[in-house]
Every structure is written in structure tokens, then in C-alpha cells.
Amino acid sequence: MKKLLFLLLLVTAIGSFAHAQEKNKSEKKKGFDRSKLFAGGNFGMTFGDYTLINVSPQIGYRFSEYFAAGTGINFQYISLKERDYNTGALIDKVSRGVVGLNIFGRVYPIRQLMLQVQPELNYTFGKTKYYSTPSFTTNNGTFIVPSLLAGGGIVFPAGNGGFIISVFYDVLQQPNSPYSNKPFINFGYNFGF
């Protein structure tokens, strides 16, 4: 009899706990929830014979614990100076700019792991200046280039945001893409609202 009573109390307790959990789930906000917004992206600079300025902000929304999506813009400037190996004299300078739009979708199998797909459309332009005598400049053309970045990374949660280290690869590999034919590493931070 004691075993039956204990079993009945255990089943009742489990049922009450499950009902409370279900009630908490149903009491969650319906519709748009500002607290699920996040902003972040990438920012980088280096100067010298190789100069890079990258400002690529993004804004997104956490639809659930496991899925987020958003959009962003790309601004990149890259210049590379080539010098004579013996004299150090400047031979040429290649400059390239990128302006683009992207959308992204993220899956979080666990809180610390992120998988992401990011289609982009970038407008690229550039020129090369030759420092021979006389010096002259050539236009390297303007192109609209699609890219499809796929990859993932590790998320280090910090308060309402998180630091992200990720690796991406441009699956499409279109000519004039701003991404090389090798995987690249991004460091970024997402700020929660």
C-alpha cells in the first residue's frame, strides 16, 4: 500500500511539474519581442603596404533558442602596394572597394555552437596605379558579384550578447568575388537589446 501511495504521489508531482512547464511556455510573449533583437558584425583595420578597412554591421532576431536570422551591409576597402625587392621603390598600388548587402540564417545546435548560411550581393570596384615613368592608372572594372558564405563558429556568451569566432567559405566562387578560394576567419560580437 505504501508503494502504491508513493507511486501515486510521484505521478501527481510529475504531472504538476509538466503542467507548470507547459503553462510557462504558453505565457511567453506572442509576436515581436524587442529583447530577441541583436546587433553585431565585423570591424577590422590594418594599415601599411597592405591596408584593409572592414565595417560590416548586422542586425538579427532570435526566433527561438535554436534559430536566428537577419540582414547586414558590407563596406570594405583593400589596397596592396607592391615594391621592388632590391630597392624598396613602389612599383604599383592596387585598390579595391566592396559595398554589399547580405541576409543570414543561423542555427544553434547548442548555445555555444553556431552554423550560418549568408547569401550576399556585392558591388566591387577598383583601380591599379603604376609608378613607372610616367605613372598611370588603370580601372579594374566594376562588378556585381553574388556570394554564398557557409560556415560556423564558437559563441562565447557574455551577458545579453556574445563573442563569436567563426570560419566561412564562399561556396559560389564567382570571378571578382571579395572572398578568396580559401576559408577565412571572422571575429565578431553580438550585442543584445
C-alpha positions in Angstrom: 0.0 0.0 0.0 2.9 2.4 0.8 4.4 1.7 -2.5 1.2 2.4 -4.3 0.7 5.7 -2.4 4.3 6.7 -3.1 3.8 6.0 -6.8 0.6 7.9 -6.9 2.2 11.0 -5.3 5.2 10.7 -7.7 2.9 10.6 -10.7 0.9 13.6 -9.4 4.1 15.6 -8.7 5.5 14.9 -12.2 2.1 15.8 -13.8 2.0 19.1 -11.8 5.6 19.9 -12.8 4.8 19.2 -16.5 1.7 21.3 -16.4 3.6 24.2 -14.8 6.2 24.0 -17.6 3.6 24.0 -20.3 1.9 26.9 -18.7 5.1 28.9 -18.6 5.6 28.2 -22.3 2.2 29.4 -23.2 2.6 32.6 -21.1 5.6 33.6 -23.3 5.1 36.7 -25.4 3.4 36.3 -28.7 4.5 38.4 -31.7 7.5 40.7 -31.9 9.7 40.7 -28.8 12.4 43.5 -28.7 14.5 41.5 -26.3 15.2 39.0 -29.1 16.9 41.6 -31.3 20.7 41.6 -31.6 23.2 43.7 -33.4 26.8 43.0 -34.3 29.0 42.2 -37.2 32.7 42.6 -38.1 35.1 45.5 -37.9 38.7 45.4 -38.8 41.6 47.6 -39.8 45.2 47.2 -40.8 47.5 49.8 -42.4 50.7 49.7 -44.3 51.7 48.2 -47.7 48.6 46.0 -47.1 45.6 48.2 -46.0 42.2 46.8 -45.0 39.2 48.6 -43.6 36.2 46.5 -43.0 33.0 47.7 -41.5 30.2 45.1 -41.8 27.3 45.7 -39.3 24.4 43.2 -39.0 21.1 43.1 -37.1 19.1 40.0 -36.4 16.3 38.4 -34.5 16.3 35.2 -32.3 13.2 33.4 -33.3 13.9 30.6 -30.8 16.7 29.2 -28.8 17.9 27.4 -31.9 17.3 29.7 -34.8 18.1 33.3 -35.7 18.1 35.4 -38.9 18.9 38.9 -40.0 20.5 41.2 -42.5 23.6 43.3 -42.9 25.7 45.6 -45.1 29.3 45.3 -46.2 31.8 48.0 -46.6 35.4 47.0 -47.4 38.4 48.9 -48.7 41.6 47.0 -49.6 44.9 48.3 -51.0 48.1 46.4 -51.7 51.4 48.2 -52.5 53.9 46.2 -54.5 57.6 47.2 -54.0 60.8 46.4 -55.8 62.5 43.6 -53.9 66.0 45.2 -54.2 65.4 49.0 -53.9 62.1 49.1 -52.0 60.7 51.5 -54.6 57.0 51.5 -55.1 56.0 49.6 -58.3 52.2 49.7 -58.2 49.2 50.0 -55.8 46.0 48.0 -56.3 42.9 49.5 -54.6 39.6 47.7 -54.3 36.3 48.6 -52.7 33.3 46.5 -51.9 29.8 47.6 -50.9 27.1 45.0 -50.4 24.0 43.6 -48.8 23.5 40.3 -47.1 20.9 38.2 -45.3 21.8 35.4 -42.9 20.3 32.4 -41.1 21.8 30.8 -38.0 21.2 27.5 -36.3 22.4 26.9 -32.8 22.5 23.1 -32.1 23.8 24.1 -28.7 24.2 27.5 -27.1 28.0 27.7 -27.8 27.9 26.5 -31.4 26.6 28.4 -34.4 26.1 27.3 -38.0 25.4 30.0 -40.6 24.4 30.5 -44.2 24.8 34.0 -45.7 23.9 34.9 -49.3 25.4 38.3 -50.3 25.3 40.6 -53.3 28.4 42.8 -53.5 29.3 45.7 -55.8 33.1 45.6 -56.3 35.2 48.3 -58.0 38.9 49.0 -58.2 41.9 50.5 -59.9 45.7 50.0 -60.2 48.2 52.8 -60.1 51.6 52.1 -61.7 54.5 54.2 -60.5 56.7 53.9 -63.6 57.9 56.9 -65.5 55.4 58.3 -66.5 52.9 56.9 -63.9 49.4 55.9 -65.0 46.3 54.4 -63.6 44.0 51.7 -65.0 40.4 51.0 -64.0 40.0 47.4 -62.9 36.2 47.4 -63.6 33.0 47.3 -61.6 31.1 44.2 -61.0 28.0 43.0 -59.1 29.1 39.6 -57.6 26.9 37.1 -55.7 28.5 35.1 -52.9 27.1 32.4 -50.6 29.0 32.2 -47.4 28.6 28.9 -45.4 30.3 28.1 -42.1 30.0 28.1 -38.4 31.7 29.1 -35.2 32.0 29.1 -31.5 30.0 31.5 -29.4 31.3 32.7 -26.0 28.2 34.1 -24.3 28.6 37.3 -22.3 25.6 38.8 -20.6 22.9 39.5 -23.2 25.4 39.2 -26.1 28.4 37.0 -27.1 31.8 37.0 -28.7 31.9 34.9 -31.9 34.9 33.2 -33.7 33.8 31.7 -37.0 35.1 30.2 -40.2 33.4 30.8 -43.6 33.8 29.8 -47.2 32.3 31.3 -50.3 30.6 28.3 -51.9 29.9 30.1 -55.2 33.5 31.2 -56.0 32.4 33.7 -58.6 35.1 35.7 -60.5 35.7 39.1 -58.8 34.3 37.8 -55.5 35.7 39.7 -52.5 36.5 36.3 -50.9 39.4 34.1 -51.9 39.1 30.4 -52.7 40.1 29.5 -49.1 38.2 29.5 -45.8 38.5 32.7 -43.8 38.2 33.5 -40.1 35.9 36.2 -38.6 35.9 37.7 -35.1 32.8 39.5 -34.1 30.5 40.4 -31.2 26.7 40.4 -30.9 25.0 42.9 -28.6 21.6 42.0 -27.3 18.9 44.7 -26.8 
